[in-house]
Amino acid sequence: MGRYIDENLQPGEKVLYSTNAHWIFFLPAVGLWMLAAVFLALSGMVPVGSPLIVACWALAGIVALFALYRTVTAWFQHWTTETDVTNLRVVHKTGFINRQTFEMSLDKIESVDVEQSIPGRIFGYGNVTITGVGKSEEKLATVTSPLAFRNAITAR
């Protein structure tokens, strides 16, 4: 199974820039994995034979299950999100079975706005809002390298 953009290129169209959802999606999962590790470390500090060991193991297991769920969902979201700029249009696709796409001709784009928080500036992600003719607007959240993405759209 190939990329969405590769399967839907028009004759004479070529991909100029590709980006994806930022790895920051995995941050909640990483935090939960660290919490599970803390509970496991605490179980090693409890005296042998204490019922607190079982409680620490149980908490570590429960948190690890939540961490696994968050890891899988973040990976799936990252895997199924594509954002590309071609010489003719901007294409954004999310989803696998329930697919949602946004496509806008470069000629119909009025403005491209970038919002970056302080962590976004540090780690290289941000939200991009594409406004088209007739006030159609599409907000792409947590895009990797949003300034390079904006420049790929605006530089013709």
Kinemage of the C-alpha trace (Angstrom):
@kinemage 1
@onewidth
@group {chain A} dominant
@subgroup {mainchain}
@vectorlist {calphas} color= white
{ca met a 1} P 0.000 0.000 0.000
{ca gly a 2} L 1.558 3.270 -1.163
{ca arg a 3} L 1.203 6.834 -0.107
{ca tyr a 4} L -2.064 8.605 -0.888
{ca ile a 5} L -0.390 11.375 -2.873
{ca asp a 6} L 1.544 8.935 -5.061
{ca glu a 7} L -1.704 7.175 -5.998
{ca asn a 8} L -3.539 10.456 -6.776
{ca leu a 9} L -1.078 12.575 -8.737
{ca gln a 10} L -2.500 14.266 -11.813
{ca pro a 11} L -0.672 14.114 -15.173
{ca gly a 12} L 2.333 16.449 -15.042
{ca glu a 13} L 2.040 16.915 -11.276
{ca lys a 14} L 5.028 16.332 -9.010
{ca val a 15} L 5.495 16.442 -5.242
{ca leu a 16} L 7.572 19.422 -4.109
{ca tyr a 17} L 7.354 19.050 -0.327
{ca ser a 18} L 6.090 16.401 2.089
{ca thr a 19} L 5.599 16.642 5.829
{ca asn a 20} L 3.807 14.685 8.507
{ca ala a 21} L 2.366 14.960 11.971
{ca his a 22} L 5.098 15.772 14.479
{ca trp a 23} L 6.503 13.171 16.875
{ca ile a 24} L 5.132 15.248 19.786
{ca phe a 25} L 2.004 13.066 19.438
{ca phe a 26} L 4.007 10.398 21.290
{ca leu a 27} L 4.742 12.593 24.333
{ca pro a 28} L 1.723 11.461 26.453
{ca ala a 29} L 2.661 7.833 25.792
{ca val a 30} L 6.272 8.470 26.802
{ca gly a 31} L 5.080 10.076 30.048
{ca leu a 32} L 2.891 7.070 30.832
{ca trp a 33} L 5.749 4.646 30.117
{ca met a 34} L 7.935 6.631 32.517
{ca leu a 35} L 5.221 6.490 35.192
{ca ala a 36} L 4.973 2.704 34.762
{ca ala a 37} L 8.764 2.481 35.196
{ca val a 38} L 8.527 4.551 38.401
{ca phe a 39} L 5.967 2.116 39.846
{ca leu a 40} L 8.223 -0.802 38.943
{ca ala a 41} L 11.201 0.920 40.591
{ca leu a 42} L 9.104 1.572 43.704
{ca ser a 43} L 8.212 -2.116 43.897
{ca gly a 44} L 11.940 -2.881 44.161
{ca met a 45} L 12.302 -0.510 47.122
{ca val a 46} L 9.474 -2.055 49.135
{ca pro a 47} L 10.517 -4.748 51.676
{ca val a 48} L 10.096 -8.315 50.416
{ca gly a 49} L 6.791 -9.875 51.436
{ca ser a 50} L 4.979 -6.564 51.761
{ca pro a 51} L 1.563 -6.285 50.095
{ca leu a 52} L 2.721 -2.951 48.641
{ca ile a 53} L 4.825 -4.856 46.092
{ca val a 54} L 1.692 -6.311 44.529
{ca ala a 55} L 0.036 -2.867 44.529
{ca cys a 56} L 3.058 -1.322 42.764
{ca trp a 57} L 3.097 -4.130 40.189
{ca ala a 58} L -0.634 -3.732 39.598
{ca leu a 59} L -0.322 0.040 39.171
{ca ala a 60} L 2.661 -0.426 36.854
{ca gly a 61} L 0.665 -2.915 34.766
{ca ile a 62} L -2.401 -0.677 34.536
{ca val a 63} L -0.338 2.377 33.579
{ca ala a 64} L 1.614 0.266 31.055
{ca leu a 65} L -1.664 -0.788 29.388
{ca phe a 66} L -2.709 2.851 29.053
{ca ala a 67} L 0.780 3.689 27.744
{ca leu a 68} L 0.538 0.906 25.169
{ca tyr a 69} L -2.856 2.192 24.030
{ca arg a 70} L -1.560 5.767 23.708
{ca thr a 71} L 1.543 4.556 21.846
{ca val a 72} L -0.474 2.555 19.325
{ca thr a 73} L -3.015 5.345 18.719
{ca ala a 74} L -0.266 7.979 18.313
{ca trp a 75} L 1.652 5.729 15.924
{ca phe a 76} L -1.510 5.047 13.901
{ca gln a 77} L -2.318 8.760 13.684
{ca his a 78} L 1.250 9.504 12.604
{ca trp a 79} L 1.213 6.660 10.063
{ca thr a 80} L -2.106 7.643 8.481
{ca thr a 81} L -1.462 11.386 8.178
{ca glu a 82} L 0.110 12.801 5.022
{ca thr a 83} L 0.581 16.428 4.040
{ca asp a 84} L 2.084 17.301 0.665
{ca val a 85} L 2.614 20.284 -1.598
{ca thr a 86} L 2.746 19.612 -5.323
{ca asn a 87} L 3.332 22.023 -8.172
{ca leu a 88} L -0.481 22.311 -8.512
{ca arg a 89} L -2.111 21.859 -5.078
{ca val a 90} L -1.873 21.217 -1.353
{ca val a 91} L -3.054 17.764 -0.228
{ca his a 92} L -3.704 16.709 3.386
{ca lys a 93} L -4.965 13.210 4.223
{ca thr a 94} L -5.855 11.658 7.587
{ca gly a 95} L -7.386 8.328 8.454
{ca phe a 96} L -7.134 4.802 7.155
{ca ile a 97} L -10.580 3.301 6.686
{ca asn a 98} L -12.478 6.503 7.457
{ca arg a 99} L -10.336 8.741 5.232
{ca gln a 100} L -10.605 12.534 5.268
{ca thr a 101} L -8.818 14.615 2.652
{ca phe a 102} L -8.314 18.298 2.037
{ca glu a 103} L -7.077 19.486 -1.332
{ca met a 104} L -6.718 23.065 -2.500
{ca ser a 105} L -5.273 24.419 -5.720
{ca leu a 106} L -2.254 26.663 -5.176
{ca asp a 107} L -3.988 29.299 -7.318
{ca lys a 108} L -6.907 29.432 -4.867
{ca ile a 109} L -4.817 30.023 -1.724
{ca glu a 110} L -5.004 33.563 -0.322
{ca ser a 111} L -2.909 33.143 2.821
{ca val a 112} L -0.986 30.620 4.877
{ca asp a 113} L -0.749 31.380 8.609
{ca val a 114} L 1.575 29.618 11.050
{ca glu a 115} L 1.021 29.427 14.815
{ca gln a 116} L 3.880 28.160 16.976
{ca ser a 117} L 4.000 28.010 20.749
{ca ile a 118} L 7.311 28.185 22.611
{ca pro a 119} L 7.585 24.362 22.749
{ca gly a 120} L 6.595 24.316 19.074
{ca arg a 121} L 9.457 26.649 18.206
{ca ile a 122} L 11.892 24.569 20.254
{ca phe a 123} L 10.829 21.184 18.859
{ca gly a 124} L 9.883 22.295 15.337
{ca tyr a 125} L 6.116 21.944 15.070
{ca gly a 126} L 3.126 24.215 14.734
{ca asn a 127} L -0.379 24.713 13.394
{ca val a 128} L -0.862 25.893 9.823
{ca thr a 129} L -4.063 27.588 8.645
{ca ile a 130} L -4.625 27.715 4.894
{ca thr a 131} L -7.206 30.272 3.749
{ca gly a 132} L -8.577 30.009 0.257
{ca val a 133} L -10.651 32.176 -2.030
{ca gly a 134} L -14.169 32.577 -0.676
{ca lys a 135} L -13.037 32.301 2.946
{ca ser a 136} L -12.632 28.519 2.867
{ca glu a 137} L -10.237 27.688 5.668
{ca glu a 138} L -8.396 24.553 6.733
{ca lys a 139} L -6.365 24.205 9.922
{ca leu a 140} L -3.627 21.574 9.963
{ca ala a 141} L -2.557 20.794 13.522
{ca thr a 142} L 0.913 19.834 14.756
{ca val a 143} L 2.713 19.974 11.409
{ca thr a 144} L 6.440 19.239 11.358
{ca ser a 145} L 8.516 22.229 10.165
{ca pro a 146} L 5.540 24.546 9.584
{ca leu a 147} L 7.638 27.418 8.207
{ca ala a 148} L 9.213 25.203 5.550
{ca phe a 149} L 5.730 23.904 4.712
{ca arg a 150} L 4.413 27.477 4.379
{ca asn a 151} L 7.384 28.441 2.203
{ca ala a 152} L 6.763 25.440 -0.073
{ca ile a 153} L 3.211 26.709 -0.610
{ca thr a 154} L 3.961 30.414 -1.055
{ca ala a 155} L 7.195 30.156 -3.109
{ca arg a 156} L 6.216 29.505 -6.713
